[in-house]
Amino acid sequence: MKQMDQRSQNNSQSAEAETAANANASKGADLHEQFSKPANNSLFLAVIKTVVPLVILFVAFSGYSYLKATKPKPKKPQIVEKTWPVDSVIAIAKNHTPKLKLYGTTVANRRVDLRALVSGKITGVGAGLKEGALIKKGEVLLKIDDFDYKGALQEAQANLAEAVARKSEMQASLMLEQENLKYAKVQLSLGEKDFKRAQALSKRGTVTKKLADDRNVVLSQRRQAVATSKVNLDLLRARQAQQVAVVDRLTWRVTQAKRRLEETQLIAPFDAYVSAVNAEIGRTMSVNDSVATLIDQNKIDVRFTLTNAQYGRILSHEKTLNGRKINVSWRVGETPILYKATIVRTGAVITSQSGGVEIFALVENPVAPVPLRSGAFVGVTLDDREFKNVIRLPQTAIYNGNKIYLIINERLTERTVEIVGASGSDILVKTNLPMKSEILTTRLTLAGEGVKVKVRSTKKDDPSKNKNVSQHDADKTPSSKGL
C-alpha cells in the first residue's frame, strides 16, 4: 500500500510540472507577438492615454461649476441679543446695627478650694460632699473630732474665770485703800490742827514744849500714813491694769478656743457645685489639707473672644464694653436654652493663640431655666456698632471687591461702593445712589456695562419681603465676621 501511494504522488507531481511548462511557453509566445506589432499601434495607445484623462477632468470641472452655480444660497442667521433673568433688591439706606455671632465657654466666677482649718480625725462627712453634687449655703460638709478642742475651751474659760476673780479682788483692795487714804487725810488734818494749838499754847507757856513736840511727831506719822496710802493706791491701780490685760488676753483665748471648736465643722459658704473631693471618714486631716473645690452656682461667667477688628470698632464707637447686654444660648438637645448676661470685664492682654481680646460676661440668672455649669460651650450674640445711612446687600451683589450693578431700563450700569461692615452673610455699603435704586443680586459671569437683563417679578414687585432691606430680618441674622 505504501508503494502505491508513493507512485500516485510522483505521478501527480509530474503532471503539475508539465502544466507549468506549457503555461510559460504560452506567455512567451504572447510577448513575442506583442513586440512584433507595428509601431503605429503604440502611438495610438499613447494618444488615447493622454486625451481620455483630460476629457474626464474637463467633464468633472464642468459638472462642479454647474453644481456650484446652481446651488441654493443659505439665509444669513439673525443675531438676537440675549436677555438674562436676574434677581434684584431695592436699595434703601438706613441706620443698621449688625449682630455678632460668636462662641465661648462658661467659667466659674467664684471658685474656692475648701481646706481643713484644724487638724484631727474626720468623724463625719456631709451627704452633699460628693463629686458633682449641689450643696446649699450653711450645709455641714465635714466634722473633725472635737475632743481636744472642747478641752482647750474649758481650760481657757477656767483661766479666764480665775483672772476675773483676781481682778475683782484687786478692785476690792483698791477700794479699801481709797477708804484708808480718805481716813488718813482726815487724821492728818486733825493732827495739823492739834499741833498748831499745842504750839500756840507752848509759846504762851500754858503747856510744856515737850507736848508741842509730841504733837509734831504725831503729825509727821499721819503725814507718812497718807503718803504710804497714796503709794499703795498707785500700786494697786497698776496691778489692776495688769489684771485687766490678763483678763483681755484670756478672753481672746476663750474666743479662739470657741472658734477652733467651731472650725471642727466645715460649713458651705454659698450654694455651690462640688468637685475634687478629698475627704472620707477616718482620715486624719492636717491644717490646710484640701477637702474639696466649690464652684458658686449663682456666679457663672461666659468667656468669649472678639477679634482685633471687632474690639477696636466697638471700642472706638462706645469707649467701653462694660455694661453691654448679650444673649447666651446653650444647645443641649434640639432646642437651645437662652440666658441673659452682662459684660463685666475685658482680658488684660491680647492672646496670640486666639488673635483677639477675651471678654467676660456675668450670666444674670444661671440657674433658670436650666442650671448652667462651667465648661459649657455656648453661643454668644451681641450688637456690633451702629452703622449710619448704609445699604445692606447680599455678597452676590458685590463684584471685584467694590463694584455693584444698577438695573436701569433693563440694562446694567456699574457703580463703585464703599464696604463698611457685614451683617450675617450680607455686606453693608455706603454709596450715593438715587432713592430706591434697583441693584443686581444674581451672580452673572458676563456681567458688565450695558448687559441686558430681566428682573424676576417676585423680587422686583415685592421689595418689602426682601431680606436685604428689612431691619427685622437683619436682627435675626447674626454674624461672626466683622470687617
C-alpha positions in Angstrom: 0.0 0.0 0.0 2.8 2.4 0.8 4.4 1.8 -2.6 1.2 2.5 -4.4 0.7 5.8 -2.6 4.2 6.8 -3.4 3.7 6.1 -7.1 0.4 8.1 -7.1 2.2 11.1 -5.5 5.0 11.0 -8.1 2.6 10.9 -11.0 0.7 14.0 -9.7 3.9 16.0 -9.3 4.9 15.1 -12.9 1.6 16.4 -14.2 1.9 19.7 -12.4 5.4 20.2 -13.8 4.2 19.6 -17.3 1.3 22.1 -16.9 3.6 24.8 -15.6 5.9 24.3 -18.6 3.0 24.7 -21.1 1.9 28.0 -19.4 5.4 29.5 -19.6 5.6 28.6 -23.3 2.2 30.3 -24.0 3.3 33.6 -22.2 6.5 33.7 -24.2 4.5 33.3 -27.5 2.3 36.3 -26.5 5.2 38.5 -25.7 6.8 37.7 -29.0 3.5 38.5 -30.8 3.2 41.9 -29.0 6.7 43.1 -29.8 6.2 42.0 -33.3 3.1 44.5 -34.0 3.7 47.7 -36.0 4.8 50.9 -34.4 1.6 52.8 -35.2 -0.4 50.9 -32.6 2.0 52.2 -29.9 1.4 55.9 -31.0 -2.4 55.4 -30.9 -2.3 54.0 -27.4 -0.2 56.9 -26.2 -2.7 59.4 -27.6 -5.6 57.6 -26.0 -3.8 57.6 -22.6 -3.3 61.4 -22.8 -6.7 62.5 -24.2 -9.0 60.4 -22.1 -7.8 61.8 -18.7 -8.1 65.3 -20.0 -11.6 64.7 -21.1 -12.5 63.2 -17.8 -11.1 66.2 -15.9 -12.9 68.7 -18.2 -16.2 66.9 -17.6 -15.7 66.8 -13.9 -14.8 70.5 -13.7 -17.8 71.5 -15.8 -20.1 69.5 -13.5 -18.6 71.1 -10.4 -19.0 74.6 -11.9 -22.6 73.8 -12.8 -23.4 72.5 -9.4 -21.8 75.4 -7.7 -23.6 77.9 -9.8 -27.0 76.3 -9.3 -26.7 75.5 -5.5 -29.3 77.3 -3.3 -27.9 80.2 -1.2 -28.5 79.8 2.6 -30.2 82.5 4.6 -27.9 84.5 7.0 -28.8 83.9 10.7 -30.1 86.9 12.6 -28.1 87.8 15.8 -30.6 88.2 18.7 -29.3 89.8 22.0 -29.8 87.5 25.0 -31.7 88.7 28.0 -30.6 87.3 31.3 -33.2 86.6 34.0 -31.9 88.0 37.3 -32.9 88.9 40.9 -32.6 92.4 42.4 -33.2 94.4 45.5 -34.5 97.9 46.0 -31.7 99.8 47.9 -32.9 101.7 50.9 -30.3 103.5 53.1 -30.9 103.4 56.8 -29.1 103.0 60.2 -28.2 99.4 60.8 -26.8 97.6 63.9 -25.5 94.1 62.9 -25.5 91.2 65.2 -22.1 89.5 66.0 -22.5 85.7 66.4 -19.6 84.4 68.5 -18.9 81.3 70.6 -17.4 80.9 74.0 -17.3 78.8 77.2 -18.7 79.2 80.7 -16.3 79.6 83.5 -16.6 79.9 87.3 -16.8 83.5 88.5 -16.1 82.3 92.1 -14.1 79.2 92.8 -13.0 78.2 96.3 -10.6 75.5 97.4 -12.1 74.3 100.7 -9.4 73.3 103.2 -9.3 71.9 106.7 -9.0 74.7 109.3 -8.0 72.5 112.2 -6.2 69.1 112.4 -7.7 66.0 113.5 -9.5 62.8 112.6 -12.6 63.0 110.4 -15.7 61.8 112.2 -18.4 62.7 109.8 -18.9 63.7 106.1 -21.9 65.5 104.8 -24.3 63.9 102.3 -23.6 66.7 99.8 -19.8 66.3 99.8 -19.8 64.2 96.6 -18.3 64.8 93.2 -20.7 66.9 91.1 -23.2 67.3 93.9 -25.0 70.6 94.6 -24.8 71.9 98.2 -26.7 74.8 99.8 -25.3 77.6 101.9 -24.9 76.6 105.6 -24.8 72.9 104.9 -22.4 70.9 107.1 -19.8 69.3 104.9 -17.2 67.8 107.3 -16.8 67.1 111.0 -13.5 66.6 112.8 -13.0 65.1 116.2 -13.6 67.9 118.7 -12.5 66.3 122.0 -9.2 68.2 122.3 -10.9 71.5 121.2 -13.6 71.2 123.8 -10.9 70.6 126.5 -9.0 73.6 125.3 -12.1 75.7 125.5 -12.9 74.6 129.1 -9.3 75.3 130.2 -9.4 78.8 128.6 -12.7 79.5 130.3 -11.3 78.4 133.7 -8.2 80.6 133.3 -10.4 83.5 132.4 -12.7 82.9 135.4 -9.6 82.9 137.7 -8.3 86.1 136.2 -11.7 87.8 136.5 -11.8 86.8 140.2 -8.4 88.2 140.8 -9.4 91.3 139.1 -12.4 91.6 141.5 -10.1 91.0 144.4 -7.8 93.8 143.3 -10.7 96.1 142.8 -11.8 95.5 146.4 -8.3 96.1 147.7 -8.2 99.3 145.7 -11.5 100.5 147.2 -10.2 99.6 150.7 -7.0 101.6 150.1 -9.0 104.5 148.8 -11.0 104.5 152.1 -7.8 104.2 154.2 -6.4 107.2 152.3 -9.5 109.2 153.0 -9.4 108.5 156.8 -5.6 109.1 156.8 -6.2 112.6 155.3 -8.8 113.3 158.0 -6.5 112.3 160.7 -3.7 114.4 159.1 -6.0 117.4 159.2 -6.8 116.8 162.8 -3.1 116.4 163.7 -2.2 119.6 162.0 -4.9 121.5 164.0 -3.7 119.8 167.2 -0.1 120.7 166.5 -0.9 124.3 165.8 -2.9 124.6 169.0 -0.2 123.0 171.1 2.4 125.2 169.6 0.4 128.3 170.4 -0.1 127.2 174.0 3.5 126.4 174.3 4.5 129.9 173.3 2.2 131.4 176.0 3.7 128.9 178.5 0.4 127.2 179.1 1.7 123.8 178.1 5.2 122.4 178.0 7.3 122.5 174.9 7.5 118.7 175.1 3.8 118.4 174.5 4.2 120.5 171.4 7.0 118.3 170.1 4.8 115.2 170.8 2.1 116.7 168.7 4.6 117.4 165.9 5.7 113.7 165.9 2.1 112.5 165.7 1.6 114.9 162.8 4.6 113.5 161.0 3.4 109.9 161.4 0.0 110.9 160.0 1.6 112.5 157.0 3.7 109.4 156.4 0.5 107.3 156.6 -1.2 109.4 153.9 1.9 109.2 151.7 2.1 105.4 152.1 -1.6 105.1 151.4 -1.2 107.0 148.1 1.7 104.8 147.1 -0.2 101.7 147.9 -3.2 103.1 145.9 -0.9 103.6 142.8 0.5 100.1 143.1 -3.0 98.6 143.4 -4.1 100.6 140.3 -1.1 99.3 138.3 -1.8 95.8 139.4 -5.4 96.2 138.5 -4.4 97.4 134.9 -2.2 94.4 134.6 -5.0 92.1 135.6 -7.3 93.8 133.1 -4.8 92.9 130.4 -4.6 89.3 131.7 -8.4 89.1 131.5 -8.4 90.5 128.0 -5.8 88.0 126.9 -7.6 85.1 128.4 -10.9 86.3 126.9 -9.3 86.2 123.5 -8.0 82.7 124.3 -11.6 81.7 125.1 -12.8 83.2 121.8 -10.0 81.5 119.9 -10.9 78.1 121.6 -14.5 78.6 120.7 -13.6 79.4 117.1 -11.3 76.3 116.9 -14.2 74.2 118.2 -16.5 75.7 115.6 -13.9 75.0 112.8 -14.1 71.3 113.5 -17.2 71.6 111.3 -16.8 72.8 107.7 -19.9 74.8 106.6 -20.7 75.6 102.9 -20.2 79.3 102.4 -22.6 79.6 99.4 -24.7 77.5 97.0 -22.1 75.6 95.0 -21.2 72.6 92.9 -18.7 70.2 94.4 -15.6 68.8 92.7 -12.2 67.3 93.6 -13.4 65.7 96.9 -10.6 64.6 99.1 -12.1 63.6 102.4 -13.5 60.4 103.9 -14.4 59.3 107.4 -11.4 58.1 109.4 -8.8 60.1 107.6 -6.6 62.4 109.7 -6.5 65.9 108.3 -3.8 68.5 108.8 -4.3 72.2 108.7 -4.7 73.4 105.0 -5.3 69.9 103.7 -7.6 70.1 100.6 -11.1 68.9 101.2 -12.9 69.8 98.0 -13.4 72.6 95.4 -16.6 74.6 95.4 -17.9 76.5 92.3 -20.5 79.1 93.1 -23.8 78.1 91.5 -25.1 81.7 91.2 -22.0 83.3 89.7 -21.2 81.9 86.2 -19.2 83.9 83.6 -19.2 83.5 79.8 -15.8 83.9 78.2 -15.5 84.6 74.5 -13.1 86.4 72.1 -13.6 89.4 70.0 -11.2 89.9 67.1 -9.0 92.9 67.0 -11.2 94.5 64.3 -14.4 93.9 66.2 -13.0 95.1 69.5 -11.5 98.2 68.0 -14.6 99.0 66.1 -16.9 98.8 69.1 -14.5 100.4 71.5 -13.8 103.4 69.2 -17.6 104.0 68.9 -18.6 103.4 72.6 -15.4 103.8 74.6 -16.1 100.7 76.8 -17.7 97.3 76.6 -18.7 97.0 80.3 -22.4 97.0 80.9 -23.3 95.8 77.4 -26.1 93.2 77.3 -25.6 90.0 75.4 -27.6 86.8 74.7 -26.3 83.4 75.5 -27.6 80.2 74.0 -26.7 76.7 75.3 -27.7 73.9 73.0 -28.4 70.7 74.8 -30.6 68.7 72.5 -32.7 70.1 69.7 -33.9 73.3 71.5 -31.3 75.9 72.6 -31.6 77.3 76.2 -31.4 81.1 76.4 -29.8 83.2 79.1 -29.1 86.9 79.6 -25.7 88.2 80.5 -23.8 91.5 81.1 -20.2 92.2 80.1 -18.3 92.9 83.3 -14.6 92.9 82.3 -12.1 92.6 79.5 -9.0 90.5 79.4 -5.8 92.2 80.4 -3.8 91.1 77.3 -4.4 90.2 73.7 -3.7 86.5 73.4 -1.6 85.3 70.5 -3.5 81.9 70.4 -6.9 83.4 69.8 -5.7 86.6 68.0 -8.1 88.8 69.8 -9.3 90.1 73.2 -11.0 87.9 75.8 -14.3 89.3 77.1 -16.1 88.1 80.3 -19.9 88.5 80.8 -21.7 87.6 84.0 -24.8 85.5 83.5 -27.8 87.2 85.2 -29.6 84.0 86.3 -27.5 80.9 85.7 -30.0 78.6 87.5 -33.0 79.2 85.2 -34.5 77.8 83.1 -31.8 75.1 83.5 -28.8 75.3 85.9 -25.8 76.3 83.8 -22.4 74.9 84.8 -18.9 75.9 84.0 -17.2 74.4 80.9 -20.3 74.5 78.7 -19.8 75.5 75.0 -22.3 78.3 74.3 -23.2 80.7 71.5 -23.0 84.5 72.2 -24.9 87.2 70.3 -24.2 90.9 70.8 -24.7 94.1 69.0 -22.0 95.5 66.8 -21.6 99.2 66.4 -24.3 101.2 64.7 -23.7 102.0 61.0 -25.5 105.1 59.8 -27.1 105.5 56.4 -25.9 102.2 54.9 -27.4 99.7 52.4 -27.5 96.1 53.2 -26.7 93.8 50.2 -26.1 90.1 49.7 -22.5 89.1 48.8 -23.6 88.1 45.3 -24.2 91.8 44.6 -20.6 92.7 45.0 -18.2 92.5 42.0 -14.5 92.9 42.0 -14.4 93.9 45.7 -16.2 97.2 45.5 -18.5 97.2 42.4 -22.2 96.8 42.1 -24.6 97.0 39.1 -27.7 99.1 38.9 -30.6 98.0 36.7 -31.7 101.0 34.6 -34.2 100.4 31.7 -33.3 96.6 31.8 -29.6 97.5 31.3 -26.7 97.1 33.8 -24.9 100.2 35.0 -21.7 99.9 37.1 -21.2 101.8 40.4 -18.4 101.9 42.9 -19.3 101.5 46.6 -17.5 101.6 50.0 -17.8 98.5 52.1 -18.1 99.4 55.8 -19.2 96.3 57.6 -21.1 93.0 57.5 -24.3 91.6 58.8 -24.6 87.8 58.7 -23.8 86.8 55.1 -24.6 90.2 53.8 -22.5 93.3 53.2 -23.1 96.9 54.4 -22.1 99.5 51.9 -22.1 103.3 51.6 -22.7 105.0 48.3 -24.6 107.9 46.7 -27.4 106.2 44.8 -30.8 107.6 43.8 -33.6 106.7 46.1 -34.9 103.2 45.7 -32.3 102.2 43.1 -32.6 98.6 41.8 -29.4 96.6 42.4 -28.5 93.3 40.7 -28.1 90.4 43.2 -27.7 87.5 40.8 -24.1 86.4 40.1 -23.5 86.8 36.4 -20.3 85.6 34.7 -20.8 88.1 31.9 -21.9 91.0 34.0 -20.8 94.3 32.5 -21.9 97.7 31.4 -24.9 97.6 29.2 -25.8 93.9 29.5 -29.5 93.4 29.1 -31.4 91.7 32.0 -34.9 91.0 33.0 -35.8 91.1 36.7 -38.0 88.3 38.0 -41.3 89.7 39.2 -41.1 88.0 42.6 -38.2 90.2 43.7 -39.0 93.3 41.8 -42.7 93.7 42.6 -42.5 92.9 46.3 -39.4 94.6 47.8 -40.9 94.7 51.2 -40.3 91.0 51.5 -36.6 91.3 50.6 -34.4 90.3 53.4 -31.8 92.9 52.3 -34.0 95.9 53.2 -35.7 94.5 56.3 -34.2 95.6 59.6 -36.2 92.9 61.4 -34.6 90.2 59.4 -31.2 91.8 59.8 -31.6 91.5 63.6 -32.4 87.8 63.2 -29.3 87.2 61.0 -26.3 87.2 63.3 -22.7 87.4 62.1 -19.4 86.2 63.5 -17.4 88.1 60.9 -16.5 91.8 61.0 -14.6 93.8 58.5 
